[in-house]
Amino acid sequence: MTREEMLAYCLGKPGAWLDRPWEDDEVVKVGSRIFAFLGAPDGTDRVGVKCGPSREVADEWLHRFPADARPMPYVGRSGWNSLDLGGGIPDDDLVEAVDGSYEAVVAKLPRRERPT
């Protein structure tokens, strides 16, 4: 999966929108919260997503894909991982990770911010 395909997939989620809160870094939000970090368009092709409610649960990705998954800096302790695109993680698993991140973030949104 390419970065462009991943961005398009993320933006296809209900209520999703693109934001650039830090210079060239792109994130996809639902409501006021980020569910996917994509970084700079000219950077490494990867997506940062919430892979579980805790570091212990998110570590399953590190065990399954040791060369292509790592805890995200700063937010990794909260279950966020960085997953390489176009590597050893199958596209279906990447889509599943984005879906899980989106659902986890939507569940924590106040009702007024949830997509209809």
C-alpha positions in Angstrom: 0.0 0.0 0.0 1.4 3.4 -0.9 1.2 6.5 1.2 -1.4 8.1 -1.2 -3.6 5.0 -1.0 -3.4 5.0 2.8 -4.3 8.7 2.9 -7.2 8.2 0.6 -8.4 5.2 2.7 -8.2 7.3 5.9 -10.0 10.2 4.4 -12.8 7.9 3.2 -13.8 7.2 6.8 -17.0 9.1 8.0 -16.1 12.5 9.3 -12.4 12.2 8.5 -10.4 15.3 7.6 -6.8 16.2 6.8 -4.8 18.5 9.2 -1.2 19.7 9.2 -0.6 20.7 12.9 3.2 20.6 12.7 4.7 22.2 9.6 4.6 19.5 6.8 3.4 16.6 8.9 0.0 15.3 7.9 -2.5 13.7 10.3 -6.1 12.5 9.7 -8.6 13.4 12.3 -12.2 12.6 13.2 -13.8 15.3 15.2 -11.0 17.0 17.1 -8.8 13.9 17.5 -6.1 12.3 15.4 -6.6 8.6 14.4 -3.8 8.4 11.8 -0.3 10.0 11.7 1.1 10.1 8.2 4.1 12.4 8.6 5.6 14.5 5.9 4.7 13.6 2.3 8.4 13.4 1.5 9.3 11.3 4.5 9.2 7.5 5.1 6.0 5.8 4.1 4.3 4.8 7.3 1.2 5.3 9.3 0.9 5.8 13.1 -2.2 4.3 14.6 -3.7 3.4 17.9 -3.1 -0.4 18.1 -4.6 -1.1 21.5 -5.7 0.5 24.7 -2.3 -0.1 26.3 1.4 -0.7 25.4 1.0 -4.4 26.2 -1.8 -4.9 23.7 -0.1 -2.8 21.0 3.1 -4.9 21.4 1.4 -7.7 19.5 2.1 -5.8 16.3 5.8 -5.6 17.2 5.9 -9.4 17.7 4.1 -10.1 14.5 6.0 -7.6 12.3 9.3 -6.9 14.1 10.9 -5.3 11.0 7.9 -3.0 10.1 6.3 -2.0 13.4 7.6 0.1 16.3 6.2 2.2 19.1 5.5 5.8 18.2 7.7 8.4 19.8 5.9 10.3 22.6 2.5 8.5 22.4 3.8 4.9 22.1 3.2 4.2 25.8 -0.5 4.8 25.1 -0.7 2.0 22.5 0.3 3.9 19.4 2.5 2.2 16.8 4.2 3.3 13.6 3.6 0.7 10.8 5.6 0.8 7.6 3.7 0.9 4.3 4.9 -1.2 1.4 6.9 -3.6 3.7 6.1 -6.9 5.3 2.7 -5.9 6.7 -0.1 -7.0 4.4 -2.4 -4.3 3.2 -5.4 -6.1 4.8 -3.6 -5.8 8.2 -2.8 -2.1 7.6 -6.5 -1.4 6.8 -7.5 -3.4 9.9 -5.1 -1.3 12.1 -6.5 2.0 10.7 -10.1 0.7 11.2 -9.3 -0.1 14.8 -7.6 3.2 15.5 -10.6 5.1 13.9 -13.1 3.1 16.0 -11.1 3.6 19.2 -10.9 7.4 18.7 -14.5 7.7 17.7 -15.6 5.8 20.8 -13.8 8.4 23.0 -15.2 11.5 21.2 -18.0 13.5 22.8 -21.3 12.7 21.1 -21.5 16.1 19.5 -18.2 15.4 17.6 -19.0 11.9 16.4 -19.8 11.4 12.7 -23.4 10.6 11.9 
